[in-house]
């Protein structure tokens, strides 16, 4: 089925016109395209994510393999499940694009989404000032509170979150054996499993976005509201995994050294407020914030472990990142 026919049928439209490619998907798995729509009461502009699943693509950094291909295939099935079964639970404070249509056949997935540009989120940012970043911290806090599972009990909850990654984030250890093998021998490589288990065995779990970099947030003109895109690695985790990844994507090491305490306080105060607003007790809100605050260096070090196997020369391998990682490694020596 062509994209135009699919969109016409999904929206009961009279005319559909391709406007522009927004971007191609990583490693050549498809594309994201904006279409204009006439004759539909549901939308006049839409985004279509077309995903090709029928061949192993070439990774731009040389990491292509059957294993990585299968991880990528699962990520697109997870994203489809997110939009079909979970995204409707999000509110205005953790805004995501609405799903307008879905179609799948062997080797091809169409996800038809609301055009966030058209509904008030037209800005993309390469950098943010500290006060501007708080709108994203609040989105993350609201998202993590929305999906908090305060009763999570490990193996007894194997079906949660159904359809999503059992472990969210694209860098977690079980999905990155090649990158772990590529690491230089040393304390961080040896501690990889311990870092992973600290996060996996946290008492309080939620759904994490899994790829919460600055590029995956769409802003209003005034930068006072935000919506998120790209849910391929959404799944179970602890909120500070998203938090650490976002902060590392947004700020230089000098900015982080200067403002990290303020940024953490901003996220955790909003997280506590949001948890209370869902009806949980102050004791639960405090317990979640305390546990996740202690896990922040662990989450940071877990991502740094991935970088050190994937591309040690990456700009994210900074002195600041190594300092936080060393702090996390010291924490591992303490009893749980």
C-alpha positions, 0 to 999 in steps of 0.5 A: 500500500502506498503512503498516500492511499494509507493516509487517505483511508486512515483519515477519510481524506479526499487528497493527500500530498507529500510535502517534505522528508523530515528525516531519514531513519538511522541506518537507512530503515525508512523515513519520516515524511510530512504530508498535507491532507485535504477533506479530512476533519481529523487533520490537515497536516500529518507525519508518516513514519515509514519503517522498512524491516526486510533487510539488514542495513549499514550502520554509519559507525560499522556496528551492523550485525544480525544481532543489532538488526534484530534489536532495531526490528524490535525497537520499531515493534515496540514503538508501534505498541507504545503508540497503540496501547500506551501513548493515550495515557499521556496528558498535557504535561507529558505531551506526545503526538497522537496516533492517527493510524497504523498499518503493518505488513511483512517488511513494512510498518506505517505509523501515522502521527499528529504533526507536532509543528502544526499543533504548537510545537514547531521549534527544535533546539541544539542547545538550551539555557539552564532555565529553558531546560527545566521545561524538559525536566518537568516533562520527564518528571511528569512522564515518570510519575505518570507511569510509576509502578510502585508495586513492581516486584521483579519476576512477578511483573514479567508482563509489565510494561506489556509490549514495550522493552522489558528494559528500556533505553537503547544502551542497556547491557543485555542489548549491547554485548558487542560494545561491551566486548570492545571496551578496554579491560579495566574497572568500568568493564568489570563493573558493567554487570553491577551497574546494570543490576543496581538499575534493574533491581531498583525498588521503584520502576517506571516507564522511561522514554529510553532516548531522551536526548534534546533532539527528540523534544519539540518546543513551543515558540516561547520554549514554555512547553514541549512534546517528545518523539521517538519512542523506539526504546521506551520500556521499564527503567528508573527515571534518572536513566532518562535524566542523565542522558538528557542532561548529557545531551544538553549541556557542556561539562562546564555547565554541568559542573556549575549547574548539576545540583540545581538541575537535579533539584528541579527534576526531583521536586517536580517528580515528588509533586507529580507523584503526590498528584497521582494519589500516592502518599508522601512516603512513597514520593520521598522514597522514589526521589531518595532511591533515584537520587542515589542511582543518578551516578549509577545511571550516568556511569551505565551510559558512560560504559556504553560510550566507552565501548561504542566510540571512546573518542565521542565528545561525551567522554568528558572529564566530568563524565569520567568523574561521575563514573568514578563516583558510581564505581565507589558507590558499588563497593558500598552495601545495598 
